[in-house]
Amino acid sequence: DEKSDVTDEQDAISVTDSNSSGKVTWNTPNLNVLSEHPQISCLNDVFSVFIDVFGVYVVAPSSAPLELVIHTANVLAEYIDNDEDGIPDDQAVLNQLIDGKFVAPVWTKSVRDAFWPSVQGTYCEDNIRTAASMYYDGGDEWALGGIQSAGTWDTNLEEMWHIVTGGGWAVEYPDYFSVYESSNSLISQAMDMARGGRFLSVPEQYPDSAWYTNYEGAYPNQVNEYFYWIMMANFGALDPSITDKCQGSSDEWHVCTKAQLAQVDPLAHSLLNDHGFNLPDRIPDGNYSPKRE
């Protein structure tokens, strides 16, 4: 079988893993732009821009503006290695993404709609997963240089987080982060509280006590969006001093800071901060600069 593994085109860093007696080699991405996928040939029939991010590929057609594709890859890298020490923050989460053959497309809706029919009968049809995408032809925002300097929101903060969580965190730690209603995960329990009740389908009207009021999507989608909002609040991306994103989204979510999250949604705050997970605590700005010692 073809594998979407980390390739030799990356720079390797050897570090001692304290959980084993030997050495483990992680590959820190150089984020070079490739013209083809080195293992999965059926992707090359549609895409011509590939960036290897710890073995998870950002993919795009030739029509995609290259600076946007590179920015997306950098945000994804910052979510995988948030402290930028060159080592994935949680190798097991990354393994789930690699094993699941997740790719992060930067494309248009027309390219998306043509992609899946074009790969019918190929390896890609049953093995490649997308989970989330960025669309460069309208709607999505790129804050080149980061939201703090660009003065605008960055849709990559949401979409790349959906990929890392849906394909990684939720799969590796289902008791904590599973999106399925049958799991009774801690995040679903927190979301039920935030929505003012356990609603397996979207209610016509949320209770007045609810502070998360999303009216779109099935239960798993609701959890995915909730995970995104609590993470943005937790690491400060919604702080009104940086962006008006929280104010502009108040019909769905209005908890803007980590301090507010601790006060309004203590279950979410505890989930993100009190269980020893190496979750991101810095806002990705699209400038991944691993420290190589």
Salt bridges, closest charged atoms under 4 A:
ASP11 OD2 - ARG292 NH2 3.57
ASP113 OD1 - ARG112 NE 3.04
ASP154 OD2 - HIS71 NE2 2.49
GLU158 OE2 - HIS162 NE2 3.13
ASP192 OD2 - ARG198 NH1 2.60
GLU225 OE2 - HIS162 NE2 2.88
